[in-house]
Amino acid sequence: MKKATHILLLLFVFAVSACRRDLLNPQPQTSVADNSAYSTPARVQAQLLSLYASLKSGNLYGGRYMIDGDIKADNFINELSNLVTGADAWNGNPTNSATAVVNLWQAGYLAINNCNLFLDGMDSLGTKVVGDSLKTNYKAEAKLIRALSYYCLLQYYAQPYTKDNGASKGLPLRLHGIKSAGSSLLARSPVADVYAQIIKDLNDAEAGLPSKYSSAYNNSTRAHTNTVIALKTRVFLSMGKYDSVIAAANRIVSAAAPFISSKGVSLSLQADITKVYGTSATTSENIFSLPMTSTAGDNPGGQNQLAYYFSPTAKNGGVGNGEYSLNAKGIIADPGWKSTDKRRSFILVGGGKNWLVKYTAPSPYTDYPPVIRYSEVLLSLAEARTRTTNSVDAQAVALLNAVRNRSDPATTFTAASFAAPADLLTAILQERNIEFLGEGLRNNDLVRLLMTIPGKGSAPAYGPGDRGYIWPISSTELSLNTLCTDN
């Protein structure tokens, strides 16, 4: 990490309401000493909310983490050959000093360090200011954000858990705040140890979070118990722990359609897929989204925005920069994805190319990045049930139908649609590919299953063990942390 990330004191502003969207990216006014930063409930709350701001950085979940998950995979074609906007990540040959490699690593560890500093501060100073109940809630939110940040980094810089049960080198596991230079020397922990910490953080978070908030906005933009449970299904799926996926998902998914959660925040599929995106994505399907506004500093900024990458230029009917068009041989070529499927409305033809227009807000690009949606939980449960039962499982087929029928009511699968469990798994993975196009999950799915990343355009195919399948460690980390070794 850069030295700036090693000399961190949390910054604050006074907060007056936990439900205002601007408080999820409070603008720092000045740096303050620890005893002042934790001197009032308003300052403590503002620091807690600033952790969400770290997560929604343009170089993390505000844009580039999700973008990299799609351009590294097989559904997009690089149009501008710009290394700043990931041409090397798309081509599968980024170096240690590549923009994507350095910036994601730095943003992830900055978010982690901010969480660590906050947790340290709460233990030493904050608890007596806000009381036991808020202390528990706030620390739980910080642990969820730390867990998600570590999960994000694992997907790019470490071998998948499924390769060797997590025996490969993972990440430096930093659990205490760094305030000064020279405090970051730390070797990489095994992948299994990093996942164990993620699960511990999620368990701690679930125990400390409220079951719901008083507004739909907060229920979609701040962590609650169902947020944790949903994220557990993603983590366990990446680890290949399918029994654990089922156990977690069953807590928020009813046994039969229509699939809903009966406890905590009410979760369900939206009838209209187009309603889960945009500048106010706080539906019952949006388990966790990150709010953006046009206020300076409260949007991804720079060349980090989802619409900037995927939408064509105004000349071709879009609001972006036309960085990546859709691969004509990718998922859009699937004949089973019918032209009448409402998700096809996210594809725009302009200048003779296909473009993804799922994100439509123009500059400064204020679409809410969807961190996790209910449809992901349903499809993860469907996959886990199929793998554990090794059958054309009836509930798995029903879960698959729930997601497909929402956008394509003319298509209904039955057990007879699949000759073997492998065919059902293929359909579920294909549904994930369609449903989450442009949402950053494609790379995760290919890598966790140790599948070859297909070639696209001039970029070659590459598989486990090939250069680019996982990224090299950031050059800034290697230069400052002599105990960290490269991939």
N, C-alpha and C positions, 0 to 999 in steps of 0.2 A: 504494500500500500504506500501511497505517497505520504511524505512526512506530515502533510496537513491533516491526514486522518489519524495521526498519532498524537496530536496536540489538541484534543477535542474537549471543549466544555459545552454542555448543552446550552442552547440559546433559547430565550423565552420572549413572549409577549403576554400581556394580561388577557385572560379569556373570560368571557362573560356568559357564555352559553355553550353547553356541550353539543347542541344539535345544529349549530350553524356550520355550513359546509366550509367556510373559509378557515375555521379553526383546525381543520385537518391539515392545513399547511400554514400555521401561524408564522408571520414574518418576523424574524429576529430583529430586535432594536439595538441590542448590545450584548456583550458577553458579561457574565456575572460570576462571582465567586459562589462556591457550593452553598455556603450558609445563606446567601441571599436568594439563590435560585430555588431553594426549598422553604422559603420563609412564609409563604402564604398559600392557601388552597388554590388560588387562581394561577399562581406561578407553577405549582406542581402539575395542575391539569394541563396547562399550556405545554409543558415539557412532554407529558404523556402524548398529547395530540401531535406534537412535532415528530414523534416516532413514525406515525403514519405518513408524514411528509417525506421522511427518509425512504420509506418503502415505495412511495409513488414517484420517486425521482425518475427523470426521463431516462437515465441509464440503468434503472432497475425495472420495477413493475409499472412505471409510468409509460413505458414504451419499449425500450431496447431488449429487455429480457424476453418479452412476448414476441417481438419482431424476430430476434435471433432464432427462437424456437421454430419459426416457419421458414425463414430463408435458409437456414442450415439444412433443412429437409428437402422435400421434393416437389412442392406445389407452386413454386414461384421462379420466375426468370429475372435475373439481374439485367437492368436496362442501361445503367449509366456508368458501370465499371468504376464506381467511386469507393475507394478503400475506407473513407470516413463513414460511409453508410453501409458497410458490411460486404463489399464485393468479395473480399478474401474469405469471410465466414461462409458466404454462399458457395464459393468455389471449393471449400473444404481444406484450405491451406493457410489459415491465419498463423502468424508468428506470435512470439511472446509479447511483442510491442504493438500488436495490431490494436486499432482503436476499440474494436468490440471486446477483445480479450482484456485489455487494461481497464476500460471504463466499467464493465460489468463487475469485475473483481473489486474494484475500488468502491463502487456504489453498494455492493453487497456487504462488504466489511464495514463501510461507514454506517450503514443501517444497523449492523450487528453491534458495533461499538457504541452507537447511541443508545441502543437497548441496554447494553452492559452498564454504561454510565448511569442510566436512569435507575436500573435495578440496584446498583451500588448506592446511589443517592437516597433511594427510598429506604433502604435498610439502615442507613446511617442517620438520615435527617428527615425524610419525608413522612414517615409513618405517624409521628407525633403531630404533624400539621394537618393531615387529611383524615386521620382515624383509621381503625382497623378495616372497616368495610371497603372504603375507597382504596386503601392500600392494597388489599387483596385483588380488587377489580383491576387497578392500574398495573400491578405487577403481572397479572395474567395476560393483559393486552400486550405488554412488552415482550413476554415470553412467546406469545403466538407470532409476533412480528419477527423475533429472532429466529424462531423455528422455520418460518417461511423463507427468510433470507438465506439460511443455511441450505435449505432444500433447493432453492434456485441455483446456488453456486454448485452444488453437487451435480446437477444435471449437465453441466458443461465442462467442469474441470476434474472430474473423477470418473473412474470406470463404474458402470452400473453395478448395483448391489447383486443383481442376478448373475453376474459373471462368475463370482467366486464367494458368494455369501458375504460380501463386504470386506474381503481380506485385502483388497488393493488400497493403495494410498488415497486418502481422502483430502481433507482440508485441515489447516491449522485451526484448532478448536479453541477459540478465544471466548472466555466466559466472564471476564472481568474487564472493566473499562480501562482504556489506555488514555492517559492524559499527557504524557511526555514522550519525547523521542527516546529511542533505545529500549523500549519496553515491549517490543513486538517479536522478539526471537522465540520461535516456536516451530517445532517440526510438525509435519502433517500427520494427523491421526488417521487410522484406518477408516474406510468408508462405513463399516459397521458401527464404529464408535460415534461417528457424526450422526448417523441415523438414530442411534440410541439416544443421543442428546436431543435430537428433534422430537422424538416420541416423548421423552421425559418433559420437555418444554410444553408439548401439546397436552399431556396429561395434567401438568400443573395448571396450564391455562384453563382447561375445561373445569377443573375444580374451583377456580376463582372467578370465572366470568358469570355475568348475569344470564338468565335464560332468554331475556329479551329487553329491548329498550322501548321507550314510549312513542317512537316515531318510525315510520317506514324508512326514512332516510338513515337514521342511526342503525337500524336493523340490517341495512345493506352496506354501511360504510365503517362500522365499528364491530369489533369481534364480540360474539356471544357464544354460548355453548354449541349451538348448531354449526357455527362457523368452524369450530375446532373439529367437530365430528366429521364434517364434510372434508376438511383438509386431511384428516387421518385416512380417509378412503384413498386419496391421491398418494399419500406417502406409502401406505401399505401396498398399493398397486405397483408402485415403482420398485418396491422390494420383492415383489412376487409372493407376498404373504396374503394369499387369497382368502384364507379363513378369517384373517383379521379385517380384510376389506368387507366381508359379509357381515361380521359382527358389528362393525361401525355403521355400515350403511343401514342395517336393519333397525337401528335406533332412530333414523330419520326418514325411512321409506316404509310405507305401509305394505302389507303382504300382497295386496292386489290393486289393480287399477281402479279408480284414478289414484296414482301414487302421490302421497302427501306426507308431511311430517305432522304428527299429532301432538308433539310437545315442543315447548319453547316457541321460537319464531316459526310461523306457518310457512312452509316451503312447498312449492308446487310448480309445475310447468306453466308458463304463460300460454294462453291459447294462440297468441300471435308472436312468432319468433322475432319479428322486427321490433317488438316493444322492449326487448331486453338490452338494446344498445342505445347509444346516444348520450345526451348531456344530462339526463336525469334517470339513469338506469338503477332504479331502486324498487324493482318489482319483487314478488315473492320467489322468483327464480334466481334473482341476483343475490346469492348467499353472501358474496363479498365483492364489492366494486370500489374503485378508487375515484373520488370526486375530483373534477377539474373545473376551474373557472377561468375567465379571461383576465383576472387580476395578475399582474406581473409576478412571476415566481410561483403561481398556483396552477401551472400547466407544464407539460414536459419540457418545452423550450428546445431551442436548437434543432438539430436534425434527429430527433428522438421520437416523433409522434407517429402513432399508428396510421392515421390518414395520410400523413406526409409520405410515408413509404408505399402504401398499398393503393391509394387512390391516384388516378391519372391527373394530369394537369388540366387546367380549365379549358384549354383548347380541345381536349378529348372528353370533356364532360365531367371532370372531377374537381377535387379541392386540394389535391396533393401535389407531389413533385414527380410522380410517375417513376419511382425508384425500382419497383418490382411489379411486373405484370404476372398474370396467372399462367402457369405452365399448361400449354394445350394438351400435353400428354399426362398431366397429373390427375388429381381427383375429379376435375371438371369433365374429364373424358369418360367417366364411369357411366355406362348406359343405364344402370339401375337408378341413377340420380336423375329423375324425370324432369323434363322442362317445366312441368306444372308444380314442382316442389317449390314452396315459398322461399326456401333458401337460395334458389336460383336468382331471386330478385337482388341478391347481393353481388351479382356479377354484371358488370357493365362492359359493353363492347365499345371501344373508342380507339381510333387510329389503327384499326385492324388488329387490335390486341384485346384480350380479356383482362379485366381489372376487378379487384375486390373492393367493393364500396360499402362494406359493413359499417365502416366508420365515416361519418358524413360531415362532422363539424369542420368548418374551414379554419384557417389560421386565426387564433393561436391553438386550435385543435383541442377542444375541450370534451371530447367523448370520454366517458368513464371507462377505463380499462377493466374488463371483467376478470377478476382473479379466479373465481370459481362459481359455476352455475349448477343448478339442481340437475340439469340434464347430464352433466358429467358424473354426478353421483349415481344416477340411474344406470348409465352405461358401464360404469366401473363395477357396479353390483352385478349387472348382467354378465360381464366378462368373468368375474370371480366365481359366480355360480356355475357357469359352463365349465370352467377349468377344474373346479373342485369336484363336481359331480361327474365330469367326463361324459356328459350326456347332452342331448338337445333338451335342455331344461325348460320347463313350461314357464316358470317365472322369468327366466332370461329372455325368452321370446316375447313375453308380455312387456317387459321393460324396453326392449328394442322397439317394439311397436309403438310404445308411448312416445318415444322421441321421433320416430319416423312419421307417425300419423299426425302429429302436431303440425308438420309442414307439408306432408304429402298424404292426405286422408285416403287417397285412392290405392295406396299400397299397404297391405296387411300381410305379415308373415305368419305362417303356421308351422307346427313341428314338421310337417311334410315338406316345407320349403328347404329343409336342410338334410342332406343325406347322412351327415355325420357331425359330431361336435366340432370338428375342425372347420366345417362350412359355416356353422353358427358363429364361431369366433371370427372368421374372416368377415362376416357381415357386421358384427359388432365393431370391429376395428375400422371397417370402411365407414360405418355410421359416425364414429368418432372423428374420422378424417373430414367428413362433410360438415358435421355439426360445429366443430371447433376450428374451422379454417380461419386463419388470421388471429387466433387466440393463443398461439404459442405452445400448443400441446403436442404438435406432430413430432418434433425432435425427441421429446420425452418418451413418446410411445414407441418409436423405432428403436431407441437406445435401450430402454428397459427390457425389450424383447430380443436384444442382440441381433436385430435385423440390419441388413445392408441398407444404407441410405442411398436410394436410387440416384442415378445420374439425371441431370436436367440441363437442357441447352448444351453449353460447352463444358459444364462441370461434370467430372467423372463420378461414378458410383464409388463408394468406399464403405468398408465394413469394420467390425470390431478388430482392433489391432492395427488398422490403417491410420496413417497420419490424418488428423482432422476429425476422427470419430469422437474423440474428446479433445478439448482445447489444451494448449500449453498453459502453464502457470504464468500469470502476469509478470512482466519484466520488472515492474516496480516492486512487487513483493520479493522477488528473487534478489534484487539489489539491496534491499533493506533487511531482509530476514535470511541470514546465512544458513539457518537450520532447515529452511524449506527447500525441497528438491523439485525439479521439473518433472513433467510427465514424459 
